[in-house]
Amino acid sequence: MLVGVGLVMLVRLVLPLSHDERVRITYDPEVDAAYIYLTDVELEPGLDTIPLETPDGSAMVNMDWKDGKIVGLEVLDASILLHPDLLAQATSPGRS
């Protein structure tokens, strides 16, 4: 299981410094969950999901893999883990 500094380094590797068209983010404030899409390819069944804990164990990130590539990150308790400006740029789930 990847925790602590490893999780922070992973997020820095897969996320650009600012949001653009290459990375799509959805956020559902009702359940406080965000999904960060790292590909424009339609994600079909067959993903492998690896749960990751935050350093203090207060929230969780699920990392999705497909064909040996990281394709997305689901962030639970997103308002705690993600910066507000990133969440402000997110769309609602089901919308582009």
C-alpha positions in Angstrom: 0.0 0.0 0.0 1.3 3.4 -1.0 1.1 6.0 1.8 2.5 9.3 3.0 5.1 10.9 0.8 4.6 8.3 -1.9 1.0 9.3 -2.4 2.0 13.0 -2.6 4.7 12.2 -5.1 2.3 10.1 -7.2 -0.3 13.0 -7.4 2.4 15.4 -8.4 3.6 13.1 -11.1 0.2 12.5 -12.7 -1.4 16.0 -12.3 -0.2 19.1 -14.1 0.4 22.3 -12.1 -2.8 23.7 -13.6 -5.9 22.1 -15.0 -6.3 21.9 -18.7 -8.0 19.8 -21.4 -5.6 16.9 -21.0 -7.0 16.2 -17.5 -10.7 16.1 -16.8 -12.0 16.4 -13.3 -15.5 15.7 -12.0 -16.7 16.6 -8.5 -19.9 15.6 -6.7 -20.2 17.9 -3.6 -23.1 15.8 -2.2 -20.8 12.9 -1.6 -17.6 15.0 -1.5 -15.9 12.8 -4.2 -13.9 13.8 -7.2 -12.6 11.8 -10.1 -9.5 12.8 -12.0 -9.4 11.3 -15.5 -5.9 10.9 -16.8 -7.0 9.8 -20.3 -9.6 10.8 -22.8 -10.1 7.1 -23.7 -13.5 5.9 -22.7 -13.1 3.8 -19.6 -14.8 0.4 -19.9 -15.1 -2.4 -17.3 -11.9 -4.2 -16.5 -10.2 -1.5 -14.4 -8.0 -2.6 -11.5 -8.5 -0.3 -8.5 -5.9 0.1 -5.8 -6.9 1.9 -2.6 -4.4 4.4 -1.2 -4.6 6.0 2.2 -3.6 9.5 3.1 -0.7 9.9 5.6 -3.0 10.5 8.5 -5.6 7.9 7.3 -8.4 10.5 7.3 -9.4 10.1 3.7 -8.8 7.8 0.7 -7.8 7.8 -2.9 -8.6 5.0 -5.3 -6.1 4.7 -8.2 -7.5 3.0 -11.3 -5.3 1.0 -13.7 -6.1 -0.3 -17.2 -3.7 -2.2 -19.4 -0.7 -1.3 -17.2 -1.4 2.4 -17.1 -2.8 4.7 -14.4 -6.1 6.0 -15.9 -7.7 7.9 -13.1 -7.9 8.8 -9.4 -11.0 8.8 -7.3 -10.6 11.1 -4.3 -12.9 10.6 -1.4 -13.2 13.6 1.0 -12.1 15.7 -1.9 -12.8 19.0 -0.2 -10.1 18.0 2.3 -7.5 16.6 -0.1 -7.9 18.8 -3.2 -7.3 22.5 -3.5 -10.5 24.6 -3.8 -9.4 26.1 -7.2 -9.1 22.6 -8.6 -12.6 21.7 -7.4 -14.0 25.0 -8.7 -12.9 23.9 -12.3 -14.4 20.5 -12.0 -17.7 19.5 -13.7 -20.5 17.5 -12.3 -20.4 13.8 -12.9 -22.1 12.8 -16.2 -21.2 16.2 -17.8 -18.2 17.0 -19.9 
